[in-house]
Amino acid sequence: MAVTHWLAREGWTRHLLASSVVVTLAFAAAASASGASAPLDRGGDSSRTGVEGAWDIYGGSCVATTCQVVGLALSATNGYAAASTDGGRHWTVERVPAAVVRLQDVSCGSPLDCVAVGAAASTAGLALVTTAGVGRGCCTCCTWTAHRLAPAVAQVGGLSCPTVNVCEGTAMPTSGNRTFALRTVNGGTTWSVRPLYPQAENYFANPFCPTASTCYAIGRTGTANNVMLKTVNGGASWRASPIALELEWAITCTSAASCVAIGATRTKVVALRTRNGGASWASAPIPGGLQQVWKVSCGTASTCVGVGDISTAPHSLAGVTIRTGNGSVSWSVHSSL
């Protein structure tokens, strides 16, 4: 069963998901099933392909054709969640506890087991756990239960759940600027906090865990060097290695050793691929004048699809999909419409 996961950073949906519409997660299921990419959706309602009632969509996760998205409701004061059972073509809005003011990311270990992370009214970090209703297309049968993250957590950068019990996340503390790692081994009920990297500054976004013991994250250290962090012992310790990106945007893996990282050098947008767990990387340029790539997902070792922006006019951006069908040797850019 293919598991895919994506995360949109704050502000992405303001130009890509106008009128409270989410990018169709069909691209994730399609990448796994046939290698075809699906277009981004700019219009519609909850009976078509749009997600209604969302001001911003920050994160999403798919297991086969069952998908979950989270974000900020139209009120801009409450968290938002919606589920799809057909790869993102139709969505059902779910009920989120009233105390939740924002959901930053979600990851699903199975179609019925998802963990979302965000913040409560007190700005404290929290996790929402569901084990019933997700993917059933029912906004009244789903149950989200809130669990407090560690008291030191102020903002969550991202989350990856390789199993129904194990999740690894990155977070910022209530004071200071060094990212730390969050981990749960009981499906989000309780969480532990561990150092991520001594010089981890701002946050290492979009962690990805291909297995319960192996996880990757890319980001910037306090010395302004971009690095890839890797753990092979379930987050007990992390090892840093340089990565040839000036801007680091997304990372995904199809196994513990095979990963693709997307970012930019000083002159171009590139995809880096490794087949040996990050010991070495091969680079492939991504054409098309991309301004940003928000997330990439690989349904197979050869086929990956991502979402991003291109500049269409001064102060104007349009959403696009990017795709490779040859294991990140080359990439193509496709219009969102």
C-alpha angles and dihedrals in degrees: 000000000000119000120197131178137186138179130202117205121227114289096023095107093050091078104016099042101039116171091026096294125148127214106259111258089211087102089069095053092040092053089056098042106038111350093247120134122225123218125251115258121231102176145026142081137260091283091059128031103304129100108228127211098026123125092185133004110210105172146008143180134197132198104192103309097339111098138181127195130187136187143111124328124234089260087065087220102079138058120251134213134175135172136209130193098189104059096275101312094114130022138199120203114229132209116256123194110268093237091064110098099176141007113206104182144354136200128186124209090189136359089271101035117072134154122203127189129205143113139294128220090274088058088245116141118254142173127223117208126194128185099164134053104012110129095014093101091239125124093189101048098053120098124204116188120196122226125182117243119216113306090243093061115107104158132011118220100192146323138221125187112190091178137020090261106034125069130164123198142171123229145173121236127240087249130026129022106258116116118230134192126251122204137181127185097182102060097274101311094115131014138203126208122218135171112268101195130334093240099035104138129184101355139308100231130207104018113197126203116192089181137016091259103035123067136161134202133174127207148115129296128215089263090060092250118136113228142172115234120207134183125190096177103061096274097308088123136002130212122207127213128175119261123198098237131112090194120030116205115159144354132193135170137204093196140001089275105032118073141153123212123192125203145110138274122203091278110027150012111258143181117221120201131193130188096180104057096273098310088122136005135208118209130220124180120234111217130206107076097278117189096189142354111210103185141355128198129189116207091183136010090266105034124067131164128191140178128228148132139273126195112249099172138344108307091359128110134184128201121245139174124231124204143185125188098179105061097277095305088124136002137205131202122223132195117255093229 
